[in-house]
Amino acid sequence: MRTGQQYLQSLSDGRAVYLDGAKVQDVSRHSAFEGIAHTISTLYDIAADPRSGMIFTSPETGAEANKVFMIPRSQEDLLERHRVIAAWAEVSKGFVGRGPDHVAGFMAGFASAPATFDKGTRLFGQNVSRFYRKVVEESLYLSYVIIPPQIDRSTTAHGWSEELLQVGVLKEQDGGMVVRGSQMLGTATAVSDYLFVSCIKPLTPQDERYAISFVLPVNTRGLKVYCRRPYGSSQPSSFDYPLSTRFDETDALIVFDDVFVPWENVFVYRDVEQVRRQFFDTAAHVLGNNQAQIRLIAKMKFILGVARKITQVNGIEGIPSVQEKLGELASMAAFVEGMVLASESSCAIDKNGVARPNPRFLYGAMGVQAEIYPRAIMLLRELAGGGVIQLPSSHLDLTSEETKADMDRYMRSPNTSPEERVKLFKLAWDIVGSEFGGRHLQYEMFYAGAPFIAKGYAFRNYGYDEALRSVESFLSTYELPRIPSVTGAGKTEGGRL
């Protein structure tokens, strides 16, 4: 089992990560990435500890492996996978959205159906199986870029003013292909081991050169990682910004500057239908999103807990209007958790022997994720009020001899010390008001794509037969009233008025 230290050491591999116009020399030691790198290191150490119960013998490799990488073959497997994913999510309280367990779900789904990758003109099923074994054996951390850059959203890449702005095939050469272009959003790519590259947005037949799927080490020559502004490196301390400083995953634009991809790393090549099939004809999409919803459970519970704690500190939890807001938060947290549990308890074994969460409930939760999370943040804002604004400039105000006395006198609450009050409200601000918090609001709103895409998954996966039968059955229980026919003036058939 991979340890945290081994993971950190692996990051010093010459990868081309750029920030503020310059190449980062060592991401594991740079202030922009140190926090998230050490968080991921902690996850690996937890998994490697036998007491965590995260170790199992992989059927695919015959060796010890991390359960987050498993292909669930039964409901029991699915529930155990849930347990270990939840254990990791608890470390970041759900604020690490793309840890090593996320893309692992997609890889497990791919590997569960290698024949799906043999339907095109080239046979890549063996590549998928071989790479999955490598991921399991080495506990690899994969990130992905599966969305085109937002250059012209009115059309797909073939209609853009210049070719190969979206990553696509430049040419074939001995042993592989050369790709050029860019792709987004490389969340945590700067601190991952491998990058999975594809396109989940629908492509047209004219986009054949962009219909590809492959994996590469992040330090591959010509692969460039352009990170957005980091949110944690400029903060005064983890006391002041406890989430920003430890869980910022540094999204990035990935540029492929004539990158060579060996055939053994290719899953799909110039096949529009195959790009779609890899996600939806395998268990990849449901397993990857099952992990995401398990993570969201932890996040919603944590936000609810912060809100309740604030009401206790402020002495307002007995007010009916406050209880109403807490009740609404509790309802949303319970909804997310309940839908995930429902999807797992009613799972089905597919034709490849994979236990798939019931898509009715999985995608049902995803369909309203973009509405639930912003509402949760708004409720937390309302309960916190001005308390998240009127805070010391930093922890130094609490410790400086010149300012400490005033902080002790005026920043307190009944039964709560100034230090604990400030600590709580700074945490709340990092959720609702910091750049990190704003990014997470945007992330959860568009996690599954635009809202119509997320609701489209729910639309296609609900299974309307039962609902339609219910309506049709009820309609059959009554009829249009019949009007008696009239046979003579003032008389009806049978001689009665």
N, C-alpha and C positions, 0 to 999 in steps of 0.2 A: 504493500500500500504506500502510495506517495505521501510524503510528509510535507508540512508547510515550508520547511527550510529548503527542501528539494525544489518545490515550486518557485520560491523566490530566487533561487540560484539560476533557474532555467530562464528567467527574464533577461539576464545579461547575455544576450545572444546577437547583438548588433542590429536589432530591428530598427526600422526607419520610422520613428515616431516623432512628429513635429509639433512644436508649441511655440507661439510667439516668433515665428519665422526661423526657428533654429531646431536642429535635431537634438533630441533628448539622449544623453549618453547612457543613462541607466535608469529605466523606468522604476525599478524596485526601490531606488533611493531618491528619486525626484519628488519634491514636495507635492506635485500635482497628482501623483499616482501612488505614493507611499501608503496612504490610508486604505485605499481599496485593495492594494496588493497584500497588505497585512491582514485585511479581513478575509480575503480568499485563502491566505495561508492558514488562518485559524480554522476555516472550513475543512481544509485537508487534514489538519491535525485532529480535529474531531472525528473525522471519518476513519482515520488510521488507528484510533484508540479502540481496542476491542470492547471496552465498556459501552461504547455508543451503539453497538448492535448494527452498525452500518456495513459490516463486512459479510460477504457471502461468496460461495464458490460459483463462478460464472459457468453456465452450461456451454457457452460458446468458446471459452478459453481453458476451462478446467482448473483455473487458478483463482486465488482470492481476488475479489474486486469490490468496488463501492456499489452499494445497492441503488444509488441514484442512476446508475447506468443500465440497470436491468431491463430486459424485455419482459413485461409481466405476462405470465401464461395462465394465471388464475386470478380469481377475486382476491385470494389471500395475498398473492404477489402484488396486486394493485394497491391493497391496503398497506402492505409493508413499505412499498415504494412511497406512498403518501406519508407514512410516519417519518421516514428518513429525510424526505424533502422538507417536511415541516420542521424537523430538527435544525436543518441548515437555515431555513427562513427565520427561525427564532433568533438567530445570531444578529441579523440586521433588522429584525422586526418587519421584514418584508420589503425593506428599502433597497435591497440589491435585486434588481429585476432580472439580470442576465448573468447569474452565477454559472458555475460549471454544470449544474443540473438542468439548465434550460435547453440548450441546443443538444444536450445528451438525449433528451426525449425524442427529438427529431431523428437523431442518428439511430436510436433504438427502433423507431418506427420504420426507417429505411431498411435496416438490417433484418427486420422481421419479414420482409417481402422482397428479397433480392430479385426474384423473377420479374418484378415490375420494371426493373431497370434493364431487362433483356428484351423489351418489346420494340425498341427502335431499330435503326439500321446498324447500330453498334451494340455489343453486349457488355454492360458495365456492372452486372449483378455481383460478380466476383470482387470488383473494386469496393463496392459498398460493404460487403461482408468482411473483407480483409481490413478495411479502415475501421469498421466498428470494433473488431477485435483489438486493434491497436489502441483505440480510445479506452477500451475497458482495461487492457493490460497496463497501460501507462497512466491511467486516470487523467486523461488530457482535458484541458479546459478549452472548449470551442466557443467562439463568438460567431456571429453571422452578419452578412449584408445581403438582404434579399429585396431591397427597395431601390428603384432607380433614382438618380439625383433629380431634384425638382427644377429641371431646366425649362421644360415646356410640357405642362400637364394637360394641354389640350389634345395631345397626340402621343403615340408611343415612339420609341427611339428611332425607328426607321423614318419617321417624318420630321425629325429635327434638322436644323440647318447644317449640322456637321455630323459625320459618322463617328461612331465609337466614343461618344460622350458617356453613354451608359456602357458598362463593361461588356465587351463582346469579342468575338473571334477575329483577330487580325490575320492570322495565317496558321496553317499546319506546318510542322517541320518534324524531322526525325524524332520519334519518341514522344510526341505530344503536340500541344497547340500553344500559340502565343496569343495572349489577351491584352486588350488596351481599353482604357476608359475609367469609369468610377462607379461607385455604388455606396449607398447609405443604408441604415444608420449603424455604424460600427460600434455599438455600445460595448464598452470594456475590451475592444480589440487590442488596445495598447497593452493590456495585461493578460491576454489570453495566449494559448499555445498555438492553436490552429484557427484558421478562418474558413467558414463555409460560405461559398458564394453562389447565389442563384437569383431567381426573380419570382416572387410570389404574386406580383401584379399580373393580370391577364395580358398576354402578348398576342399579336396578330400573326398570320402566316408570313407577313413581310418582315417580321422581327426575328427570323430564323437565326441570324448570327448572334443574337442576344439570348437565345434560348439554350442556356448552358447551366451546368451545375458542377462544382468542383470544390476541393479542399486544398489548402496550402498552409505551410508553417508561416507564422506572422513575420518571421525574419527573412522570407523569400526575397531575393534580389528583385528590385523594381516595384515592390509592394510598399506603398507609402501610407502612413496613418496620420491624417490631419485632424487633430483634436480641437474640440470647442474649448472655450475658456473654462478652466477648472474652477470649481466652486469652493474647495476646501483649503487650498494652499495659502490663500491670503488671510484666512481667519485667525484670530488671536489664539484660540485654544479649542480643544474638544469640549471644554466646559461651556464655551460660548456658542459653538456650533457642533453639537455632538453627532449629527447625521452627516452634514456636509464634509466634515474632516475625515470620516471613516468609510463612507459608502458611496462617494461620488464615482460613477462608472465611466466618466469621460467618453461621451459619444464622439464619433469621428467619421469624417468622409474618407473613404478608402480609394486611393488612386492606384491604378495598375499601369505602370509605365513599361509596356511591352514585356509582360511577365510570362515566363515559360511555365506551362503546366504539364507535367508528364501524364501520359494516358492513364497510368495507374491511379491518379488522383481525380480522374474525371468520372462523374456519375451520369451526366446527360450532355449530349453534344448536338447542337443545332436541331433541336426537336421541341417545338412549341407544346405539343400535347404531352410529351414526356415530362416537361417541366411542371405542368399542372398535376400529372398523375403521381409524381413523387410525393407530393404533399397529401393528396386526398384519396388515392387508391391504396395507400399504405396507412399504418396507424400513426404516422409522423405528426400530423397536425393535432390529433386528439391527445397524444401523449405529451407533446410540447406544451399545449395549452392547459392540460391537466396540471402540470407543474406550475404554470403561471397563476392559475387560480388557487392552488394550495398556498403559494406565496402571498396572494392577495388576502387570504384569510388572516394570516399573521399581521398584515398591515392594517386591515380594518379593525381587528381586535386591539391593536396598539393605539390607534387613533381614538377608539372608544375609551380605552384606559386613560389616556392623557386627558381627554375631556372630563371624565369622571373625577380624576385627581384634581383638576383645576377647580371644579365645583366644590370639592371637599375643602381645599385650601382657602377658597374665597367664602366658605360658609353659606353657599347658596343652593345646595343640593336638595333642600326641602321645599323650594319654590316650585309650584306646579308647572309653570312655563319652562323652567329649567329641566324638570323631569320629563316634560314632553320632548324636548330636544334630545336628551339622553336616550329616551325611548326610541326616537327615530333612528339615532345612530345605532342602537342595539339591534333594531329591526334589520337595518342594512347589513350589519356584520353577520347576523344570524342567517340572512338570506344567502350571502355568498357562501358561507360555510355549509349551509343546508343543501345548496345546489351541487356543490362538489361531492358531498357525501352521497347525495341521491344518484349522481352520475356514476359513482363507484359501486354503490350497492346494487345498481341495476345494470351493471356492465354486461357485455356480451363477448363471447369468444369468437373471433373472426375466422375466416377460412385459413389463415396462417397460424392459428393457435394463439393469437394475442388477445389478452383481456383488454377490451377497449371501453373506456368510460362511456356511458350513455350520452350521445351527442345532444339529445333533447335538453338535458339539464346543463351540460357543459357549455354549450353555445347559448343557452338561455341566460346564464349568468354573464357571459361575455357581451351579450347583446345590450345589456343595461349598465355595463361597467363604466362607460363614458358619462353616465348620468349619476350613478351612485357615488363615485369618488369625489367629483366636484361638490356634490351636496354634503358629503361627510366633512370636507374641508371647510365649507361655509358654516356648518353647524359648530365646528371647533372654533372658528373665528368668532362667532357670536357668543359662545360661552366664555372665551378668553377675554373678549372686549379689549379695552385699552391696556390691559396687563401685559400684552406681548409687545407693546410699543414703549411703555414707560419702564425701561430696563437700564441697568448700568451699561456704560459703553463697552466694558469688558470685565473679566474676572478681577482685573487689577483694582477696580474701584472697591471691591470687597476685601482686599488685602492691604492696600496702601494705608499707611498710618494717617495720611492727610484726609482720606475719604471714608475710612472704615466705620467711624463712629456714626456718621450720617446714614450710611447704608444699613447699619445694624438697627438704627432707630426707625427709619422710615420705609424700609423695604420688607418689613416683616408681615406675617399674618398670624392669627391665633393658632397656637400649637404647631407653627411652622417657622423655622429659622429663616433669616434673610437669605442665607446661602441656598437652602433647599427651595425656597420660593423662586429665587432668580434662576436656579438650575432648571426647574420645571417650566417656567415661562420661556426661557431661552430654547428649550427643547420644542415647545409648542410653536415658537416663531420659526424654527428651522423647518417645521412641517408646513406652515401656512404662508410664511412671508419671505423666506430667503430665496435666493436664486435656485438653490437645491430643491426647495419646496415647490417653486414654480415649475421647475423642470419635471418633477414627479406628477404634478397636476396634468401637464401636457402629455406626459408618458402614458398615464392611465387612461386619459381621454382618447388617445389614438393608438393604444397598444395593439389592437387588432385591426388597425387601419381606420379609415373614415367611418363614422357611425353607421352609414348605410351598408358598409361591408360587414361590420360586426353583426348587425341585425340580419343581414343576408345569410350569414351562417346559421343563425337561429331559424330563419324562415325555411331554409333548405333541410334542416335536420330535425325539426320538431316531430314530423310524422303525423300527418293530418287525418289519417284514416279513422282513428278512434274518435276524433272530434267530429268529423263529418258523419260517421255512423250515428253518433249521439243525436245530431241535428235531424238526420233523415229518419231515425227511429221515432223521434218526438213528432215530427211533421206527419208521420203516418197515423198518429193517434186521433186526428180530427180531420174533418172535411169541410168543404164549402157547403153551407146550408142550402137545401133544395127548396125552391119556391113551388108550392102546389100549383098545378096547371088548372086553368078555368075552362069549363065545358059549356057553360051557358050563362046568360045574364044573371048576375047575382048568385050564381051557383058554382061550386067547385066539383071536380070529379068525385062521384059518390053521392052527389046531391046535397052536400052540406056546405053551408057558408063558411 
